Amino acid sequence: MILVIAAILLSIIYIEVCRRLGLTIVGSRVGEDFLIWPQTGYPEELFKVTSGHSLFAIVNGRCVEDPRSMASDLTGTSLLGLEIATNRDIIGIALANLIRLHWKRASRSNHGLMLTSPLRHVNDAGEKPNMMVKSNVPLLRPQDLRLAIMASERLLILQPHNWALRRDHGMMLYYNREYGKAVQELSICMAFAPEEEAEILEPFVEKLHLMRLESSWKSLGHTGRL
């Protein structure tokens, strides 16, 4: 993941340097890779092999020649079908990769933990109805979790109506024990999400609301459960 982010940053630098030299470089996301190439009316020229490599491979590195990569299937014809990324798109791709990187680091000690794992537990028919999700909140690395939340906040500015992104942001706030903010974000998410997804979120948000009230109750010096 670190290599992917580094590759995107290098691509951004490459695009900007070439722009200042008067050469237009464009890019697009292909699978897990972000590829760049000179804008030309003859894309097939980019794939002509000279000295063992094509210009397209030289610019983008070994991922183009890796048979496991979607980039290895590209040709001059299919290149024309790719959607060129705008500056806004590139920022979004970089932020999304940062979220994944920091979440992976934050949850390193909880193998297999997913952002949406608590939603499955709450909706499990065998779950005790009075069980609060608070007892199931795993301990994560706080600094990496906070960095993931910060990247998510910035990506939401670019994609405010992306319900899946807002759901994941709300879940990260839940893991960070910011229950009030989590309720707010997940409630907004339910307004944009498909009906079946909103039905999954609803019981979790209700329990989260109770946890927020309980936290407020204890912050006032009261003891015991509400």
C-alpha positions in Angstrom: 0.0 0.0 0.0 2.9 2.4 0.8 4.3 1.7 -2.6 1.0 2.4 -4.3 0.8 5.8 -2.5 4.4 6.6 -3.4 3.7 5.7 -7.0 0.7 8.1 -7.1 2.7 10.9 -5.6 5.5 10.3 -8.1 2.9 10.4 -10.9 1.6 13.7 -9.7 5.1 15.2 -9.6 5.8 13.8 -13.1 2.5 15.3 -14.5 3.3 18.7 -13.0 7.0 18.8 -14.1 5.9 17.9 -17.7 3.2 20.5 -17.6 5.7 23.2 -16.8 7.8 21.9 -19.7 4.9 22.2 -22.0 4.2 18.5 -22.3 0.7 17.2 -21.5 0.6 14.1 -19.4 -2.7 12.5 -18.5 -3.6 9.6 -16.1 -6.2 7.1 -15.2 -6.8 4.5 -12.5 -6.7 1.0 -13.7 -7.4 -1.6 -11.0 -5.1 -0.8 -8.1 -2.7 1.1 -10.3 -2.6 4.8 -11.4 -1.2 5.0 -14.9 0.1 8.0 -16.8 1.1 8.6 -20.4 1.7 11.5 -22.8 -1.5 12.8 -24.5 -1.2 11.9 -28.1 -3.4 11.2 -31.1 -1.4 8.0 -31.8 -1.6 5.9 -28.6 -0.4 2.8 -30.4 3.1 4.4 -30.6 3.2 4.2 -26.7 3.1 0.4 -26.9 5.9 -0.1 -29.5 8.7 -2.1 -27.8 12.1 -0.5 -28.1 15.2 -1.9 -26.3 12.9 -4.4 -24.5 10.4 -2.0 -23.2 7.6 0.2 -24.5 7.4 3.9 -23.6 4.2 3.1 -21.7 6.1 0.6 -19.6 9.0 2.9 -19.0 6.8 5.6 -17.7 4.6 3.4 -15.5 7.1 0.7 -14.3 6.8 -3.0 -14.0 3.0 -3.1 -13.2 2.4 -2.7 -16.9 4.2 -6.0 -17.6 2.9 -7.9 -14.6 0.4 -10.5 -15.9 -1.5 -10.2 -12.6 -2.2 -6.5 -13.2 -5.1 -5.1 -15.2 -2.6 -2.7 -16.7 -0.9 -5.6 -18.5 -4.0 -6.0 -20.8 -4.0 -2.4 -22.1 -3.4 -1.6 -25.7 -3.4 1.5 -27.8 -7.2 0.9 -28.5 -8.2 0.2 -24.9 -6.2 3.2 -23.7 -8.6 5.5 -25.5 -11.5 4.0 -23.6 -10.1 5.0 -20.2 -11.6 7.9 -18.3 -8.9 10.6 -17.8 -8.6 11.6 -14.2 -9.0 15.2 -13.2 -7.0 16.9 -10.5 -10.0 16.4 -8.2 -10.0 12.6 -9.1 -6.3 12.3 -8.4 -6.7 13.9 -5.0 -9.6 11.5 -4.3 -7.5 8.5 -5.3 -4.6 9.5 -3.1 -6.9 10.2 -0.1 -8.7 6.8 -0.5 -5.4 5.0 -0.5 -4.3 6.9 2.6 -7.5 5.8 4.4 -6.8 2.2 3.5 -3.2 2.5 4.6 -3.9 4.0 8.0 -6.9 1.8 8.7 -4.7 -1.3 7.9 -2.1 0.0 10.3 -4.6 0.9 13.0 -6.2 -2.5 13.0 -3.0 -4.5 12.6 -3.5 -6.2 16.0 -7.0 -7.2 15.1 -6.5 -9.5 12.1 -9.4 -9.6 9.7 -11.2 -6.6 11.3 -13.3 -4.7 8.9 -14.9 -1.3 9.3 -18.3 -2.8 8.8 -17.8 -5.8 11.2 -19.9 -4.3 14.0 -22.9 -4.0 11.7 -22.9 -7.7 11.1 -22.8 -8.4 14.9 -25.7 -6.1 15.7 -27.8 -7.6 12.9 -27.0 -11.2 13.9 -30.2 -13.0 14.8 -28.3 -14.8 17.6 -27.0 -11.6 19.2 -28.5 -10.9 22.6 -31.0 -8.1 22.1 -29.8 -6.0 25.1 -26.1 -6.4 24.4 -24.4 -3.0 23.8 -21.9 -2.7 21.0 -19.6 -0.7 23.3 -18.3 -3.9 24.8 -17.2 -5.1 21.4 -15.2 -2.0 20.4 -11.6 -3.4 19.7 -8.5 -1.4 20.7 -6.9 0.2 17.7 -3.7 2.2 17.2 -5.1 5.7 18.0 -2.6 7.7 15.9 -3.2 5.7 12.7 -6.9 5.7 13.3 -6.9 9.5 13.7 -4.9 9.8 10.5 -7.5 7.6 8.7 -10.3 9.8 10.0 -8.5 13.0 8.9 -8.1 11.6 5.4 -11.7 10.5 5.3 -12.9 14.0 6.4 -11.0 15.5 3.4 -12.4 13.0 1.0 -15.9 13.7 2.2 -15.4 17.3 1.1 -14.9 16.0 -2.4 -17.6 13.4 -2.3 -20.3 14.6 0.2 -23.0 12.3 -1.2 -21.0 9.1 -1.3 -23.0 7.1 1.2 -20.4 4.2 1.5 -17.6 6.7 2.3 -19.8 8.4 4.9 -20.7 5.1 6.4 -17.0 4.1 6.7 -16.2 7.6 8.2 -19.0 7.1 10.8 -17.6 3.6 11.6 -14.1 5.0 12.2 -15.6 7.6 14.6 -17.3 4.7 16.4 -14.0 2.9 16.7 -12.5 6.1 18.0 -15.3 6.2 20.6 -16.7 9.5 19.3 -20.2 8.2 19.5 -22.0 11.6 19.0 -20.2 12.3 15.8 -20.7 8.7 14.7 -24.4 8.9 15.2 -24.5 12.1 13.2 -22.5 10.8 10.2 -24.3 7.4 10.1 -27.7 9.1 10.3 -26.8 11.3 7.3 -25.5 8.1 5.5 -28.9 6.5 6.0 -30.5 9.3 4.1 -28.3 8.6 1.0 -27.9 4.8 1.3 -30.0 2.2 -0.6 -32.9 1.0 1.4 -31.3 -2.4 2.2 -28.2 -0.7 3.5 -30.2 1.8 5.6 -32.0 -1.2 7.2 -28.7 -2.7 8.3 -27.5 0.6 9.7 -30.7 1.5 11.6 -30.4 -0.9 14.6 -26.7 -0.1 15.0 -27.4 3.7 15.0 -30.0 3.2 17.7 -27.6 1.3 19.9 -24.9 3.9 19.2 -27.4 6.7 20.3 -27.9 4.9 23.6 -24.1 4.6 24.0 -23.8 8.4 23.4 -26.4 9.0 26.1 -24.7 6.7 28.5 -21.4 8.4 27.9 -23.0 11.8 28.5 -24.6 10.5 31.7 -21.3 9.3 33.1 -19.5 12.5 32.1 -21.9 14.3 34.5 -20.7 12.2 37.4 -23.5 9.7 37.5 -22.7 6.0 38.0 -24.4 2.9 36.7 -26.4 2.3 33.4 -29.1 4.5 32.1 
